[in-house]
Amino acid sequence: MKKEIAEKILKETEIGYDLISQKFSQTRKHFWRGLEFIKDYTHEGDKVLDFGCGNGRLLELLGENSAEYYGVDVSQALIDFAKQKYPKAYFFKMNPSQTSLAFEAEFFNTIYSIAVFHHFPSQKYRQDVVKELYNKTKNGGRIIVTVWYLFQERYFKNILQNWFAKLQGNSQLDWNDCEISFTDNQGKRFWRFHHAFTKRELQKLFQEAGFEIEKCEIVGGRNILLIGRRADSG
């Protein structure tokens, strides 16, 4: 994918989340069933990064006082919701095309990225982000990632539409990219970019950055869950 197309999609992602921020916060107050066990990867006193934190709902699972929590997101509207609800945590707005994080190397014991990476266009951008997350993970620390599993009946037609468009030379997206419709805070419909990961692709992405893959599986037919570990260097 051309860099300018990827940057346009990333900016649209920021705008899109601002547009659905109120609806998002109203409908996503609790964590997804079947993934509650990921809280066990955070311990008291840990430094935790919620990469793509949205309205901060991961804290409902972790507990606001259990760890030193940092959340970053591209949506200022969602960051504002999170700050209001969880005043003890640290929340930061980041530029959507940004791949660097303003933290020291090996700063976090655990990094979570829940339902985020399927919004990232271009393999290069995804690789750069994963390398940065690896850099910020402590030796022996873990990363927990989920992406939507889009190769299901509900969304497969969206992927097919892009395949056909590419074969006809009418798509600037990559293979296995697609657009899915959402409604904004006022009920207006618009389209948002998604990348349809396979388990193999997601595992390879994090493995090539240096993570040892402990688990990569489809959960509940809706999400791909990956758990990686940064191996001790010594």
Backbone bond lengths (Angstrom), bond angles and torsions (degrees), N, CA, C in turn:
res aa  C-N    CA-C-N  psi(-1)  N-CA   C-N-CA  omega(-1)  CA-C   N-CA-C  phi
1 M - - - 1.461 - - 1.527 109.76 -
2 K 1.321 116.79 137.24 1.456 120.66 178.85 1.526 110.41 -65.65
3 K 1.332 115.49 146.39 1.457 120.91 -175.80 1.524 112.03 -59.67
4 E 1.329 117.03 -40.51 1.461 119.30 -177.30 1.534 111.55 -67.86
5 I 1.333 117.01 -31.56 1.466 120.35 176.40 1.522 109.82 -68.93
6 A 1.335 116.19 -43.61 1.467 120.23 179.09 1.526 111.17 -61.52
7 E 1.340 116.77 -42.68 1.464 120.09 -179.74 1.522 111.23 -65.61
8 K 1.318 117.37 -36.17 1.456 121.22 177.05 1.531 110.53 -64.25
9 I 1.325 116.74 -43.09 1.467 121.14 179.38 1.523 110.48 -64.82
10 L 1.324 117.56 -41.41 1.461 120.89 179.44 1.527 111.39 -62.48
11 K 1.322 116.52 -41.04 1.468 120.17 177.15 1.524 110.33 -65.28
12 E 1.322 116.81 -40.21 1.464 120.54 178.27 1.525 111.40 -65.12
13 T 1.321 117.03 -31.30 1.459 121.03 176.52 1.522 110.67 -64.84
14 E 1.333 116.22 -43.90 1.465 120.56 176.12 1.527 110.75 -58.77
15 I 1.319 115.99 -49.34 1.462 120.39 -179.61 1.530 110.73 -62.78
16 G 1.331 116.22 -40.81 1.452 120.70 -178.61 1.513 112.86 -61.17
17 Y 1.335 116.63 -43.17 1.464 119.21 179.45 1.521 111.79 -69.89
18 D 1.321 117.26 -33.25 1.468 118.66 173.02 1.534 110.44 -62.97
19 L 1.338 116.20 -38.75 1.460 120.66 -177.94 1.530 112.66 -66.90
20 I 1.345 116.43 -31.87 1.469 119.06 -177.70 1.523 112.12 -105.97
21 S 1.339 117.57 12.09 1.472 121.01 -171.65 1.525 113.02 -57.59
22 Q 1.309 116.49 -44.80 1.460 119.70 -178.50 1.523 110.95 -66.77
23 K 1.331 116.07 -46.49 1.464 120.84 178.73 1.527 110.34 -63.66
24 F 1.323 116.64 -42.07 1.467 122.07 179.35 1.529 110.45 -57.87
25 S 1.318 116.59 -47.77 1.460 120.65 -176.91 1.529 111.84 -68.74
26 Q 1.316 116.83 -29.64 1.461 120.17 179.11 1.519 112.34 -76.01
27 T 1.326 117.10 -32.77 1.462 120.75 -175.00 1.517 113.30 -99.59
28 R 1.334 117.94 -10.09 1.459 120.93 -178.24 1.527 110.00 -125.10
29 K 1.323 113.75 64.83 1.460 120.52 -179.88 1.521 111.87 -90.21
30 H 1.324 116.73 -21.86 1.462 121.35 -175.28 1.524 109.77 -127.47
31 F 1.322 114.65 160.23 1.460 119.39 -175.33 1.524 110.72 -81.59
32 W 1.354 116.05 155.77 1.456 121.42 -177.14 1.516 112.08 -65.29
33 R 1.318 115.67 137.77 1.456 121.30 176.23 1.520 110.41 -65.08
34 G 1.322 115.77 144.67 1.451 121.17 179.42 1.510 113.78 92.02
35 L 1.339 117.61 -11.84 1.459 121.20 179.92 1.528 112.17 -116.69
36 E 1.326 116.63 8.09 1.469 119.64 -175.69 1.528 112.60 -60.55
37 F 1.328 116.76 -27.28 1.462 120.68 -175.63 1.527 113.24 -64.60
38 I 1.329 118.29 -15.46 1.466 118.54 -177.98 1.526 112.01 -66.94
39 K 1.329 116.80 -14.28 1.469 119.36 175.97 1.517 111.15 -63.36
40 D 1.331 118.07 -23.62 1.466 122.32 -176.94 1.526 112.21 -69.37
41 Y 1.323 117.48 -9.83 1.462 120.80 178.16 1.528 111.78 -89.47
42 T 1.324 117.39 1.42 1.457 122.37 174.97 1.521 109.41 -115.50
43 H 1.329 115.66 134.66 1.461 121.34 -178.76 1.524 109.60 -124.58
44 E 1.288 115.68 159.78 1.462 121.10 -178.63 1.526 110.41 -56.94
45 G 1.317 115.18 131.63 1.464 120.64 179.50 1.519 114.45 90.23
46 D 1.332 118.07 -8.58 1.460 121.15 179.00 1.528 111.04 -68.47
47 K 1.315 114.38 155.39 1.461 121.63 167.74 1.526 107.52 -98.24
48 V 1.329 115.75 123.88 1.462 121.59 -173.28 1.524 110.11 -122.80
49 L 1.327 116.19 133.86 1.461 121.74 173.40 1.515 108.84 -108.61
50 D 1.320 116.29 128.80 1.462 123.32 172.24 1.525 106.16 -105.39
51 F 1.317 116.19 96.97 1.460 122.25 -173.22 1.528 108.82 -88.23
52 G 1.335 115.33 107.78 1.456 121.28 -170.94 1.514 108.98 87.03
53 C 1.332 114.83 54.68 1.470 121.82 -167.16 1.516 113.86 -75.06
54 G 1.350 118.25 -18.15 1.455 119.65 -177.61 1.518 111.19 59.09
55 N 1.324 116.25 -129.20 1.468 120.76 -179.75 1.525 113.32 -88.79
56 G 1.341 116.71 13.08 1.457 121.26 175.56 1.514 115.23 80.59
57 R 1.325 117.69 18.33 1.464 119.56 -172.54 1.525 113.39 -66.04
58 L 1.332 117.99 -16.92 1.463 119.34 175.83 1.525 111.09 -58.63
59 L 1.342 116.70 -29.04 1.458 120.28 179.33 1.526 112.39 -64.98
60 E 1.326 117.50 -24.71 1.463 120.20 174.58 1.523 110.11 -62.10
61 L 1.319 116.14 -30.74 1.458 121.72 -179.54 1.526 111.53 -85.96
62 L 1.328 116.43 -44.21 1.461 120.74 -175.07 1.520 112.38 -77.54
63 G 1.324 116.93 -31.23 1.463 120.64 -172.12 1.516 109.17 91.18
64 E 1.310 116.67 130.24 1.466 121.44 -170.97 1.517 112.57 -67.04
65 N 1.326 118.37 -23.74 1.461 120.68 -174.78 1.528 113.63 -107.00
66 S 1.336 117.35 5.63 1.460 119.44 -173.25 1.523 113.72 -82.51
67 A 1.314 118.13 -24.70 1.460 121.41 -175.80 1.516 109.59 -152.22
68 E 1.327 115.55 168.41 1.464 121.39 174.20 1.520 107.26 -85.44
69 Y 1.315 115.34 103.91 1.465 122.02 -168.89 1.522 111.01 -100.03
70 Y 1.345 115.97 134.67 1.455 123.23 173.99 1.528 107.98 -127.09
71 G 1.326 116.59 129.87 1.454 120.99 177.43 1.508 111.29 -121.22
72 V 1.328 116.67 135.25 1.468 121.17 176.13 1.521 108.65 -126.88
73 D 1.329 116.13 145.30 1.453 120.62 -179.45 1.523 108.70 -158.13
74 V 1.349 115.73 158.56 1.463 120.59 179.88 1.521 112.12 -84.49
75 S 1.337 117.53 -15.18 1.461 120.97 -175.90 1.522 111.31 -96.23
76 Q 1.316 116.46 113.93 1.459 120.29 177.67 1.522 110.68 -64.48
77 A 1.329 116.75 -35.97 1.468 120.06 -179.57 1.522 110.95 -62.71
78 L 1.336 117.51 -42.64 1.463 120.41 178.71 1.526 111.35 -70.35
79 I 1.320 117.36 -37.06 1.468 120.78 175.41 1.523 110.14 -59.82
80 D 1.330 117.01 -40.61 1.468 120.55 179.17 1.530 111.02 -63.89
81 F 1.344 117.10 -41.59 1.462 120.46 175.22 1.525 110.70 -59.02
82 A 1.339 115.97 -45.22 1.457 121.12 -176.53 1.526 111.80 -64.98
83 K 1.325 116.63 -43.88 1.466 120.42 -179.53 1.526 111.33 -61.89
84 Q 1.308 115.23 -37.77 1.465 119.34 -179.14 1.528 111.34 -68.44
85 K 1.322 116.22 -38.53 1.467 120.11 -175.59 1.521 112.58 -83.16
86 Y 1.341 117.05 -32.74 1.472 120.68 -175.18 1.532 109.57 -126.04
87 P 1.311 118.34 76.42 1.471 121.21 -173.68 1.524 114.10 -68.29
88 K 1.329 118.66 -17.00 1.468 120.45 -178.43 1.523 112.74 -84.15
89 A 1.313 117.43 -15.15 1.456 121.57 -177.42 1.528 110.70 -90.05
90 Y 1.328 115.56 169.89 1.461 121.93 179.81 1.530 109.03 -110.67
91 F 1.327 116.23 121.40 1.457 120.83 -179.36 1.521 110.50 -123.26
92 F 1.336 115.17 140.66 1.458 120.69 -176.83 1.530 110.14 -137.84
93 K 1.323 115.27 138.57 1.467 122.05 172.87 1.518 109.05 -85.33
94 M 1.339 116.93 134.92 1.459 119.88 176.46 1.522 110.18 -122.56
95 N 1.310 115.39 152.51 1.457 121.91 176.64 1.526 109.14 -67.91
96 P 1.339 119.41 136.12 1.461 120.19 -175.32 1.528 114.72 -62.69
97 S 1.319 118.53 -28.25 1.466 120.36 179.19 1.524 112.73 -90.30
98 Q 1.322 116.30 1.42 1.461 122.37 -177.41 1.532 110.91 -74.81
99 T 1.323 116.84 135.55 1.463 120.92 176.07 1.527 112.23 -118.17
100 S 1.322 117.76 -0.65 1.469 121.44 177.93 1.521 109.29 -107.44
101 L 1.320 115.14 152.48 1.460 122.01 -179.67 1.522 109.43 -123.76
102 A 1.322 116.29 138.50 1.466 121.82 -173.76 1.525 111.38 -84.17
103 F 1.325 115.40 55.75 1.459 121.84 175.25 1.518 108.32 -130.66
104 E 1.334 116.41 156.35 1.455 120.73 176.95 1.526 110.42 -66.07
105 A 1.319 115.80 156.16 1.462 120.40 175.16 1.530 109.44 -61.65
106 E 1.317 115.70 145.77 1.468 123.36 178.99 1.528 111.53 54.08
107 F 1.313 116.72 45.35 1.464 121.96 -175.87 1.531 112.72 -88.64
108 F 1.343 117.28 -30.77 1.454 120.11 -170.80 1.528 112.79 -107.82
109 N 1.322 115.01 138.23 1.466 120.69 171.87 1.522 111.04 -72.94
110 T 1.324 115.02 -39.47 1.464 120.46 -177.48 1.528 109.54 -140.80
111 I 1.329 115.20 137.31 1.455 121.26 174.83 1.526 108.11 -120.89
112 Y 1.323 115.34 129.73 1.459 121.97 174.69 1.524 108.73 -110.73
113 S 1.329 115.36 141.60 1.462 120.70 172.24 1.526 106.63 -141.72
114 I 1.320 115.77 95.20 1.455 122.22 -171.11 1.529 110.32 -102.07
115 A 1.334 114.82 116.30 1.478 121.58 176.94 1.522 112.09 57.86
116 V 1.325 115.84 47.77 1.466 121.13 -176.53 1.530 112.33 -119.41
117 F 1.331 117.17 -49.51 1.466 120.53 -168.32 1.520 113.34 -64.70
118 H 1.323 119.05 -22.39 1.466 118.70 177.87 1.524 112.07 -71.53
119 H 1.329 117.73 -8.39 1.465 121.20 175.62 1.529 112.43 -90.29
120 F 1.330 117.82 -4.90 1.471 121.20 -173.36 1.524 111.28 -91.18
121 P 1.324 118.02 120.33 1.460 121.05 177.77 1.526 111.42 -86.21
122 S 1.297 116.21 147.82 1.459 127.33 174.52 1.522 112.43 75.91
123 Q 1.307 113.64 134.08 1.468 120.58 179.71 1.524 110.77 -60.90
124 K 1.323 117.65 -39.01 1.467 122.03 -178.28 1.529 110.54 -60.96
125 Y 1.315 116.95 -45.62 1.466 119.85 -179.85 1.530 110.37 -62.88
126 R 1.322 117.53 -44.67 1.456 120.71 179.79 1.524 111.02 -62.04
127 Q 1.313 117.12 -41.22 1.462 120.62 178.81 1.524 111.73 -63.11
128 D 1.321 116.59 -42.27 1.462 120.58 -179.56 1.531 110.82 -64.14
129 V 1.327 117.02 -39.88 1.465 120.52 179.65 1.531 110.56 -65.66
130 V 1.325 117.21 -44.44 1.464 120.16 -178.46 1.527 111.04 -64.92
131 K 1.317 117.65 -39.19 1.473 120.43 176.97 1.527 110.96 -60.71
132 E 1.329 116.37 -39.07 1.463 120.32 179.08 1.528 110.75 -68.24
133 L 1.317 117.62 -40.67 1.464 120.45 177.74 1.531 111.08 -65.05
134 Y 1.316 116.30 -37.27 1.466 119.55 175.54 1.529 110.66 -61.66
135 N 1.322 115.53 -43.41 1.467 120.72 179.56 1.523 112.21 -60.92
136 K 1.325 118.00 -32.67 1.465 121.75 -176.78 1.532 112.79 -88.89
137 T 1.325 117.98 -4.34 1.462 121.64 179.92 1.517 109.99 -90.03
138 K 1.327 116.58 133.73 1.461 120.78 176.30 1.523 110.65 -64.80
139 N 1.325 116.87 154.16 1.448 120.58 171.14 1.525 109.21 -58.77
140 G 1.308 116.11 128.77 1.449 120.80 -176.51 1.519 113.50 86.89
141 G 1.342 116.79 -8.01 1.464 120.95 179.54 1.514 111.78 -79.15
142 R 1.327 115.39 171.20 1.462 120.04 -174.82 1.525 112.16 -128.23
143 I 1.314 113.04 156.33 1.457 121.33 172.34 1.518 108.20 -121.64
144 I 1.331 116.13 133.99 1.460 122.51 179.39 1.521 107.78 -119.97
145 V 1.315 116.09 120.23 1.460 122.34 -172.58 1.525 109.79 -127.97
146 T 1.320 116.60 137.57 1.461 120.13 166.83 1.521 108.96 -127.32
147 V 1.318 115.27 144.79 1.467 122.05 170.27 1.519 107.25 -131.95
148 W 1.312 116.25 155.21 1.458 119.67 175.57 1.526 109.72 -65.49
149 Y 1.321 115.70 135.94 1.463 120.68 172.41 1.523 107.10 -88.20
150 L 1.316 116.49 104.01 1.464 121.61 -170.98 1.528 113.40 -94.20
151 F 1.349 117.09 -6.80 1.458 119.04 176.88 1.532 109.47 -84.31
152 Q 1.309 114.45 58.26 1.454 123.02 176.11 1.517 107.07 -130.18
153 E 1.325 116.06 163.80 1.464 120.65 -171.64 1.526 113.15 -54.93
154 R 1.315 116.37 -36.53 1.461 120.16 -174.96 1.524 112.75 -62.49
155 Y 1.342 117.42 -34.60 1.464 121.04 -172.65 1.524 114.45 -116.46
156 F 1.339 118.10 -10.50 1.452 119.47 -172.38 1.526 112.11 -60.60
157 K 1.322 116.84 -32.09 1.472 119.80 178.82 1.531 111.31 -62.10
158 N 1.334 117.08 -31.99 1.466 120.39 178.50 1.523 110.77 -67.04
159 I 1.339 115.55 -38.85 1.468 120.01 177.53 1.522 109.97 -66.66
160 L 1.330 116.29 -43.80 1.467 120.75 179.27 1.525 111.82 -59.24
161 Q 1.314 117.24 -39.77 1.460 121.02 179.74 1.520 110.82 -58.54
162 N 1.334 116.63 -40.67 1.464 119.21 179.15 1.520 111.08 -71.88
163 W 1.330 117.50 -38.24 1.467 119.99 176.08 1.528 110.64 -56.33
164 F 1.321 116.51 -49.26 1.465 120.65 -179.19 1.528 110.93 -63.31
165 A 1.329 116.35 -40.47 1.465 119.81 179.52 1.525 110.80 -64.30
166 K 1.327 117.71 -38.25 1.463 120.65 179.59 1.529 110.80 -68.05
167 L 1.318 116.29 -40.94 1.462 119.85 178.90 1.524 111.24 -61.41
168 Q 1.331 116.37 -29.25 1.467 121.71 179.00 1.528 112.58 -91.88
169 G 1.350 116.15 0.78 1.460 120.55 179.78 1.505 113.98 75.37
170 N 1.358 117.02 25.06 1.467 120.85 -174.73 1.527 113.50 -115.12
171 S 1.310 117.89 19.36 1.466 119.96 179.71 1.521 110.57 -133.03
172 Q 1.320 115.30 135.43 1.466 121.32 175.66 1.528 111.67 -96.84
173 L 1.329 115.82 2.17 1.459 120.70 178.23 1.521 110.26 -84.18
174 D 1.327 116.73 167.56 1.455 122.09 175.15 1.528 109.91 -86.60
175 W 1.325 115.92 166.89 1.458 120.71 174.26 1.536 109.08 -59.51
176 N 1.318 115.68 143.33 1.476 123.91 -179.06 1.530 112.94 69.48
177 D 1.321 117.10 9.86 1.465 120.16 167.20 1.528 108.10 -87.24
178 C 1.325 115.52 160.00 1.460 119.39 175.53 1.525 109.09 -162.71
179 E 1.322 115.31 172.84 1.458 121.44 174.65 1.518 108.66 -121.15
180 I 1.337 115.92 139.08 1.458 122.65 -178.22 1.525 107.97 -125.66
181 S 1.300 117.17 137.79 1.460 121.06 -176.46 1.524 111.72 -82.41
182 F 1.331 115.44 143.51 1.455 124.02 175.60 1.525 107.89 -134.95
183 T 1.317 116.70 167.02 1.459 121.38 172.55 1.518 109.15 -115.76
184 D 1.320 116.70 140.14 1.456 121.09 -177.41 1.528 111.10 -84.20
185 N 1.345 116.09 -172.95 1.468 121.19 -177.02 1.525 112.91 -60.39
186 Q 1.347 115.90 -23.90 1.473 120.34 -179.53 1.534 112.62 -99.25
187 G 1.339 116.80 4.60 1.456 120.32 178.63 1.514 114.71 87.50
188 K 1.334 118.03 7.54 1.462 121.72 179.57 1.523 109.89 -83.26
189 R 1.318 117.15 137.65 1.462 122.75 -177.69 1.522 111.17 -84.83
190 F 1.319 116.27 139.10 1.466 121.44 173.48 1.523 108.38 -150.51
191 W 1.339 115.53 168.21 1.470 121.12 -174.26 1.516 110.48 -109.33
192 R 1.349 115.55 142.25 1.469 121.01 -179.77 1.525 110.39 -128.95
193 F 1.326 114.90 143.74 1.461 121.93 -178.59 1.530 111.47 -70.95
194 H 1.346 115.88 142.33 1.465 122.72 171.39 1.532 109.04 -143.68
195 H 1.324 116.06 145.70 1.458 121.28 171.75 1.522 108.25 -108.83
196 A 1.320 116.30 130.23 1.464 121.52 -178.13 1.532 109.61 -90.46
197 F 1.311 116.18 100.74 1.460 121.43 178.32 1.522 111.06 -76.70
198 T 1.327 115.16 147.65 1.456 121.79 161.42 1.525 107.37 -99.39
199 K 1.323 117.17 162.11 1.464 119.65 176.58 1.531 110.39 -57.70
200 R 1.305 116.31 -44.59 1.461 121.01 -177.46 1.519 111.36 -60.54
201 E 1.335 116.55 -43.92 1.469 120.11 -179.37 1.518 111.59 -65.07
202 L 1.339 116.92 -44.15 1.460 120.04 -179.34 1.522 111.02 -63.77
203 Q 1.314 116.40 -43.07 1.463 120.37 179.33 1.524 111.15 -62.83
204 K 1.317 117.02 -43.91 1.465 121.22 -179.95 1.525 111.63 -62.65
205 L 1.332 117.07 -39.58 1.456 122.07 -179.68 1.525 111.48 -57.50
206 F 1.318 116.99 -46.69 1.459 120.65 -177.04 1.522 112.04 -82.09
207 Q 1.307 116.56 -30.93 1.457 120.39 178.39 1.522 110.94 -65.86
208 E 1.320 116.75 -41.86 1.463 120.61 -178.70 1.521 112.00 -67.68
209 A 1.334 117.54 -23.05 1.466 121.06 176.86 1.530 111.50 -79.06
210 G 1.329 117.42 -14.37 1.460 120.62 176.98 1.522 115.30 122.66
211 F 1.327 117.46 -8.67 1.464 120.02 -179.13 1.528 110.92 -73.53
212 E 1.325 115.80 139.41 1.459 121.40 167.60 1.530 107.45 -83.39
213 I 1.305 117.60 125.82 1.460 121.46 -175.74 1.523 109.51 -85.92
214 E 1.321 116.05 118.41 1.456 121.57 178.34 1.532 111.74 -94.16
215 K 1.323 116.15 -27.96 1.456 119.96 -179.04 1.523 109.19 -158.35
216 C 1.324 115.88 138.92 1.458 121.38 171.89 1.519 106.54 -151.90
217 E 1.317 116.61 108.11 1.454 120.58 -173.22 1.526 111.01 -152.71
218 I 1.330 115.04 158.82 1.464 121.22 175.21 1.524 107.95 -85.49
219 V 1.322 116.25 129.19 1.465 122.11 -177.43 1.529 109.01 -112.63
220 G 1.314 116.30 120.72 1.451 121.26 175.73 1.510 115.04 64.18
221 G 1.332 117.16 15.51 1.450 120.94 -179.89 1.512 114.62 71.91
222 R 1.338 117.25 4.68 1.470 121.02 -173.94 1.519 114.02 -120.02
223 N 1.330 117.38 -28.34 1.460 121.37 -175.12 1.521 110.81 -132.20
224 I 1.330 115.41 148.53 1.455 120.64 166.84 1.523 106.74 -100.04
225 L 1.299 116.35 127.32 1.462 122.79 179.26 1.523 109.23 -108.57
226 L 1.331 115.28 129.28 1.464 120.93 174.77 1.517 109.45 -124.57
227 I 1.314 116.00 134.51 1.461 121.81 173.52 1.520 107.37 -124.47
228 G 1.322 116.00 120.90 1.456 122.03 -179.76 1.517 111.90 -122.28
229 R 1.303 115.79 156.71 1.463 121.76 -178.52 1.520 109.31 -128.04
230 R 1.325 115.31 135.04 1.462 119.08 172.01 1.521 107.48 -85.25
231 A 1.306 116.52 114.79 1.461 121.31 -174.39 1.509 111.07 -68.34
232 D 1.315 116.41 145.49 1.459 121.19 175.63 1.505 109.88 -60.84
233 S 1.318 115.44 132.22 1.472 119.83 -177.83 1.512 112.03 -78.66
234 G 1.337 116.24 -21.95 1.454 117.83 -177.61 1.484 112.19 -111.68
